[in-house]
Structure formats: structure tokens, C-alpha cells
Amino acid sequence: MSAFANGGVSFWWAGNGLPVARGPLPGDTTADVVIVGGGYTGLWTAYYLKKADPSLAVTVLERAFCGYGASGRNGGWLYNGIAGRDRYARVHGHEAAVRLQRAMNDTVGEVVAVTEAEGIDADVHRGGVLEVARTPAQLARLRAFHEHELSYGETDRELYGPAETSERIRIVDALGSAWTPHGARVHPVKLLTGLLETVVRLGVDVHEGTAVTEIRPGRAVTPYGSVRAQYVLRCTEGFTAELKGQRRTWLPMNSSMIATEPLDDALWEEIGWRGREALGDMAHAYMYAQRTADGRIALGGRGVPYRFGSRTDADGRTPEATVAALRAVLTDFFPALRGVPVAHAWSGVLGVPRDWCATATLDPASGLGWAGGYVGSGVATANLAGRTLTELVLGTDGELSALPWVGHRVRKWEPEPFRWLGVRGLYATYRAADRREREMRAGAGSSRLARVADVVAGRG
């Protein structure tokens, strides 16, 4: 048994250790496109730009090392969810949102296809996504959610009762589940490092340890010099608030995870989970989990959801109370795991716009573009963003650049202390709603507390 580790960026980095950062920007230089941020969004954008036009000079600037942020800390859910789809349906019409959903469905296969074509071993397993209901209120939401997804053309999804759910995975008190084939488990860091090696091989200039302090039309400014370029693309997701003038653009929402020690064969036989689906639930303060390639369970959820002043964590270190809360979720779902140690805990931030809508945008006049605000659904959405930004930069006017999330603008978050009070209160309300639903009688719907919280959050 290994010693418990807290932080160190994430469990996903622990296997081979943190990378040696590539050299910083050597001084003032030029490029055709400069990308700020070395996570999935930035690297996918660089990949597709160089694939479309190998002659382009593309530079990526990363503050720490590529994959330091959410791309190296997430739950490894490669799935077809996208933040803001229902709002886009209201604003642009249902058919426009259907096109967006179809693009996300296709994105899962696109990522898998690139890993195969480029020889990236990312522990991919296409088992789909299974979302479980454990209270009557959750079951009502699950059925409504299933019907809602069918209305967006996802006719290949399935709805299960308790017995069928138990055949897939044995979770205490599971009343039902819904499954979509549009999902896969991945190892986040293996995907990231494989993609990084690929873009470097294609000729992209990557400079790590290079914090961008300001983005201007035609220029990304760093302490080591500036990169002048026709296009400057901001791909900083949860770290956007650290850029000059962006403090209230996207809120850095905190999410935390634990990973167990490897489970033995007897425990896996008791749990099931042979399909290795990405696993979630229908709670308001939801959990997400995967069965890793080396036989662990990696499970996440909200811990301390937000730090005052849009601050981010210290290399993923996680409060002991959050670790205990996540372990309680794990053993509540799987009581047989009470004796299994937690090997690692970590945290990271994801970008949340005020209206909870992901966006991909380019202003042709200034050459400034950005993508993000994925609200926790970024593993696949970042790929769609990279392909979309590529279309916008090259001006090819393809199907992706006509999707309704392109060009979407949103108001800024409230100033402090209202931002801190609002987010803390929001998640306290969601947790209270979950507690109340566990006590509610059969047939009761979702807690009114959660509906009020949705309206306050801007999700309604």
C-alpha cells in the first residue's frame, strides 16, 4: 500500500511524476496565431490549426506546464454534455441546439479517432455514461432528463430500472439509471501528454513557465517579452480570472477528487461495473466517477466550491473535510469499500460563466478569440472548441462556426463579496436540497430549494 498523497497537482500526474517544463519564451517574437493556455483547449486548437495549414506559425504560452490546470485534474469523462444547450435552444431555436448536440455526440468519436491515429495511449474505454438515481426525487429527474435528451435526437440512449441497473453496477439504493453510448473513460494526463507530444511534432512552439499578464489585440504580453500575432486566442478556462481585466469573466469553480488504492478481484466481483462506464448520479451536488485502467475508483464532487477573490488552489491540495466527504460518498455508494484506503486527493478549478453557457468566439476585427466556460464538461467540449476556433481563424465558414455557441456573450459575475456569498450559499442550498430529498416520501418531486438555487445561479 502506498502512502496517502494530497495535492501534487493530481493523481493522474503521480504515475510518472510532474514534467520538466519546456523553456520559457526567449524574448519578443512573432507568430500567426498565439494561444494562451496549454490545456486541452489550447492544444486541440494548435493541433487542428497545424493539421489544416502546416505553414502556420503557432505558439502556445503556458503559465506553469501543459496540463497543470483542469486538463490534468479532471475525472476523465469524455462525454457528450455541453453547458448551456437549453439556453441556446431558447435563444436560437431547438434545431440549432440539436445541431450543437449532434456535434458533441460526434466529438466523443473524434477524440478517440485522434488518439488512434496519433498513437496516443490514453486508457480509452468506450463504455458510455451511466447516471444513477437513488431517491424518488432523483428518479423523477432522471426520467425527465432521459426524455429531454431524446428530444435532442439522442435516440440511442437507454433507461433502466433497479434490476437492470444492478446488472451493470451494484450501488446501494439504486432505483434506476440512464445510459448513453456517447461517452468514454480516459486517463486525463495520458491524453494531454500525448496531445502535447503530437503538436510539438507538428511544429507548434510551446513555451511553459511563461505567464501571460495581459492580452491585447495583436499581442500576448509576458514577463519575458511579447508574442505579436494576427490572432490571440485565450484558452485559460478556470484560470481566466488571473488575466488583466478578466477577474469577473468566468468564475473559477472548485472541484475535488479522490482515488482509491487498487481494488482486488473479489471487490470488483461484488461491485460489478464490468462495462467501465463513466458513472454519475442525479443529486444536485452530484458525484462523478470512473473505474481506472489499473483497477481503482476515482471519484469527485464539490468540496469548497469557490475561494474568495477568484483565487485558485495551491497545486491541488484539498482540505481534510473535503477528503472525508468524498470518502463518505464512496462508501455510501459502495459499502464494501469501507476498508479500502484512499491513495490520493486533489482539487482543481473549472470555468463557470454567469449564465453557465460554454462559448467559442473570435472577433475578426481585433483578432481576439476565446473558448471555455465548460462548467465541468470540458474533456470533450475542448476538442469541439479547438475545431471551432480553427474554422473561425481560417475563415472556412464550416458547420462548426455556425453552431449557436459561437459568438455568445455573457455578463460578468458580481463583484466581491457578493460573488463569494452567492456561490457558497448556492452550494449550501443544493446540499440541503439533497438532504431533504433523501427524507422525502416516494413520488415527491425535486426539492423547491434546488429550483430556487437554479434561478439564483442563472441556470433557470
N, C-alpha and C positions, 0 to 999 in steps of 0.2 A: 504493500500500500504506500502510495506517495504522500508527502506532506500536503496539507491544505494550502492553497495559494489564493491570495486575494489581490486582484488587480493585475499588474504586469501586462496591461492593455486588455488581454483576453485569454481564455483557454485555447482558442484557435491558434494563437501565436506560440503557445507554450511548447508544442511538439519540437520545433526546430529552433526556437529562440527568436528574439527580435532581430530584424535585419540590420545590417550595416548600411547606414543611409548613403545614397549616392551623393556626390558632391553638390554643394550649393551653386546657385547662379554665379558664374565667374565675373560678372560685370554687365554693363549695358549691352543689350543685344537686340536683334530683331527676329520676327517670325511672321508667318502668315496668320497663324492662329495661336494665341496663348491661352492655356487652360489653367485656371486657378483651382487647385484641389486634386489630389491624387487618389481619390477613392473610385468606386465603381463608375460613377457618372463621368468623371474626368477621363478615366482610362478607356471606357467604352467609346466616348466621343473621339478620343485620339485614334482608337483602333479603326473606327468606321471612316474617319476622315482620310487616314492613310490608305485604307483599302480602296476608297473611292478615287483618290488622287494621290498617288505616291510622291508626286513632286511637291506637295505642300510641305512647308516648314512648320511643324507643330511642336510647341514647347509646353510641358506640364510643370507647374510650380507647386510644390507640396511643403507645408509648414514643418511637419515632423518627418514621417516616412509614409510611403504609399500604403494605405490600409490601416493607418493609425486610428481613424475615426470609425464611423458606423460600419463601413465595409469590412473591417476586421473584427467586429464585435457582435454582429447580429446573430439571429437564431438559425440562419441557414435555410430559410423558407424561400425558395424560388417559386413564386406562385402568381396567379393572375389578378390579384387585387390591386386596385388603384384608388388613391384617395381623391374624393371629390366627384366621382362619376354621377351620383344622383343630382348634385347641384348642376353639373354640366348638362344633364338631361333637362332640367327645368329651364336653363338659360338658352340652350342651343337646340333643344328638341330631343326626343327619345332616340331617333335614328342616329343622330350624331354620337350620342353616348353608347349606342350599340356598336358603332364603328370603333370607338375607343376601347370597349371591352374586347372586341374581336382582336384588336391589335395586341392587347395584353395577353389574351389566350395564346396567340402566335408567338409572343415573346418568350414564353417558357421554352418552347421548342427551339427558338432561335439561339438562346443561350446554350442549351445542350448541344446544338449542332456546332456552335463555335468551339466548345470545349473539345469535341471530337475532331473537328477539322484542324485545330491548332495543337492537338496533343496535350491538352490541359487535364490533368488528373485531379478532379475536384470532388471525389467521392460522391458523384451524382447518382441518385436513385430516384427514378420517376414513379413514385408511389402515390402521387396525388396529395390532396389535403383533406384531412378528416376533422370536422368540427363537432364537438360533443355537447349535448345538453344534459344537465344533472339536476335541474329543478323544473317544476311545471312552468314557471315563467320563462326559463331558458328554452324549454321545449317549444313553447308558443313562438318565441323569437326565431328559433331555428327553422320551424316550418314556414314562417313568414319570410325569412331570409332565403330559404330554398326556392320558394315561389317567385320571389323578387329576382333572383338570379336567372331563373327560367325565362323571365320576361325580357332579359337582355340577351337571349339567344343561347344560353349555356344549357342546351338540352341533353348533354351527355353526363350531367351530374345525377347523383342518386341520394335518396332519403331512406334512412334505416331506422328500424325500431330497436328495442333493447336487445333482443336476441341476435339480430344481425350485427349490431354494434359490438356485442361481446365476442362474436366470431372473429372480428378484426382486432379488437383490443379490449382487455378486461379492466374496466375502470369502475370503481365503486360508485353506485347510484346512477349509472348512465341510463338515461331514459330514451335516448335516441341520438342520431348523428346524421350529418350530411357529408357527402364525399364528392369532390370534383377531381377529375383526372388532370386538371391543369395546374400541376404543382410537382415539385421535386425537392428532395433533400440535397443540400450541398454543404461542403466544408468551405466556409466563407473565405478563409485565408488562402487555401489552395486555389480557389477560383481567382482571387485577387492577384496572388503572386504569379500565377500562370498567365493572366492577362497582362500584367506588367512586363514580364519577360517577352511576351509577344509584341507589345507596342514598341519596346526598345529594339527588338529585332527588325521591326518595320521602319525604324529610323526616327522615332519620336525622341526628342531631347527631354529627359526627365531630370529635374533638379529638386532634391529633397533638402530638408533643413533650411528651407527658403520661405519665410513667412511673407505673404503679400500683405502690405499695410494699407494699400489703397488701390482701388480700381478706377481708372479714368477712361474716357473714350480714347482708344488707340494705345493704351499703356497700362501695364501692371507694375506697380511700384513695390520694391523690396529694399531691405537694408543693404543689399549687395549691388543694387543697380535696378534698372527698369528694362522690361521687355516691351518693345514697341511692336504693335501688330494691328492689322486691319480689324481683326476680331478678337475680343477679350471675353472669354466665357467663364462665368462664375459657377463653379461646381463644388460648393463648400457645405451644402446641406446643413447639418446641425451646428457647424462652426461659423455660419454666416454672420452671426451677431458680433464676431470679433473683428470684422472688417469696418473700416471707417464709414460712417453713415448708414450702417446696416443693423444697428443694435435692436431695432424693433421689427425687422423684416420677417424673420422666421424665429419662432421660439425654440430653443434647444431643450426638447423634452427628454428626460432621463428614462432609460430602460435598463433593467438589471437581469443578470442570468447566473445560473449555477450549472455545473456539470458534475455528475456523479463519478465515482470510480466505475470501472467496467463491471457489468452485471454477469453473474455466472449463468450457465445454460439452464439451470433449474428455475431461476428467477425469470428468465426470458420465456420459458415454457409456461410459467404461471401467468405472466402478463400478456403473452401473445405478441401483437404488434409485428407480425411477420411481414406485413406489407410495407413497413417502414414509411408510412405516411407522415407528412408533416402534421402535427397534432395541435389543435386549439380548442377553446371552449367558447360558450356563449355568455359568459359573465360580462358585466360592464367593465370591470377591471380584469381584463382577460389574461389568460396564460397562453404561451406558445412553446412548443417543444419539438425535439426530433430525437430519433434513435440514431446515434452516431455510427460511423463505419467501424469504430473499434469497440462497440458494444456498451456505450454509456447512454445516459439520458441527459440531454442539455435542455434546460427549461428556463423560461424567462417570464417577466411581468414587470409592472410598475413598482419601483421602490419609492425613493424620494423623487417625485416626478419633475421637479424644477428647482433650480438654485437661484437665489436672489440675484438680480442684475444680469441674467442670462449667462452666468458662469458655467463652465464645464468642469468635469471631474479631473482628478489627479491620476492619470494613467489607469483608469478603470477601477480604482479602489472602491469598495462597496461597504456601506455601513453594516455592522453585525446584525442589526434588527432586520434589514432587508434580506440578508442571507437566511436568517431564521424564518422569515415569512415565506420565502420561496421554497425552502425545505418543507415547510408545513403544507404548501400546495402540493408538492411532490408526493408526500406521504398520505395526503388526503385522497389523491387520485389512486395511488398505489400503496396501500398499507404494508405490503410485503417488503417495501424498500426501507422500512424504519431502521434497519441495521446497516444499510449501505452508506458509506461515508460520501460526503460532498468533497470533490477534489479541488474545485476551483470556483471562484465567484468573480464577477466583473460587471462593469456598467459602461454605458455609452450614451451618446445623445443622438436624437433624430430631429429633423427639421419639421416644425409644425407651423403652417401659415394660419392667419387669423380665421380664415374660412375653411381650413382643413382640406384644401384643394391642391394637389400636385400640379406643377406647371413646367412648361418648356417654352422659352421665349427668346427671340432675337430681334433687336431694334436695328434695322438696316442702316438708319441714318447715323447712329453713333457707333455701330459695330459691337455694342454690348449685348451679351446674351447670358442666360442662366437657365438652370433646371434644378428641380428639387422640391422640397416640401412634401416628401413622400409619406410622412406620418407613419413610419414603420413598415411600409410595403416597398422598400427601395431595392431589394436584391434584383427583382425582375424589372421594376419600373425604370431603374437607372439605365438598363440596356435600351429600352424604348426611348428614353431621353437622349441617349447618345446617338441613336439613329436619327431621331428627330432633329437635334441640333445640327447634325451633318447635312441633312436636307436643307435646313434653313441657311447654313453658311454657304453651301454650294449653289443655292437658289434653284434647286431642281424641281420645286413645286410638285412633290410626290404626294402620295396618300397620307403620309405621316404628318407632313406640315399642315394638312387641312384638318387634323383632329382638334376637337374642341378645347383641349387643354393648352393649345398653343396660343401664346399672347395673352393669357389670362392675368389680370392684375388684381391685387387684393390690398385692402387697407392694412396699416401697421397695427401691431399689438399695442395695448395700452402702456403708458409709462409705469415705472415702479412708484409706489409699492403695489399698485393695483394689479399688475401682471402677476406678481408673486402670490398675492392674496387670492386672486381669481383661480389660478391653476391649482394651488394647494386645496382650496375649497372645492374645486371641481372634482378632484380625485377622491377627496374625503367623502363627497356625496355619492360617487359611483360605488365606493366600497360599502357605504351604508345601504345603498340600494341592493347590492348583492347579499348583504346580511339579511335584509328584510325579506328578500325573495326566498331565501332558504327556509324562512319561517312561515311563508305564506301558504294558504291552502291550495290544494290541487285545483287547476282551472283558472287561477288568478293570472292576470297579465303582468307585464313588466311594472316595476315599481314606478310610481309617479316621480319619485326623487330623481331617477335616471332621466326621465323625459324632461324635467326642469333643467337638469345639468346639460343635456344635449342642446337645449335652446340657448343657455348662457354661454356654452362653449362655441357656439356658431355652427354646430353640426346640423341643427334643425332646419 
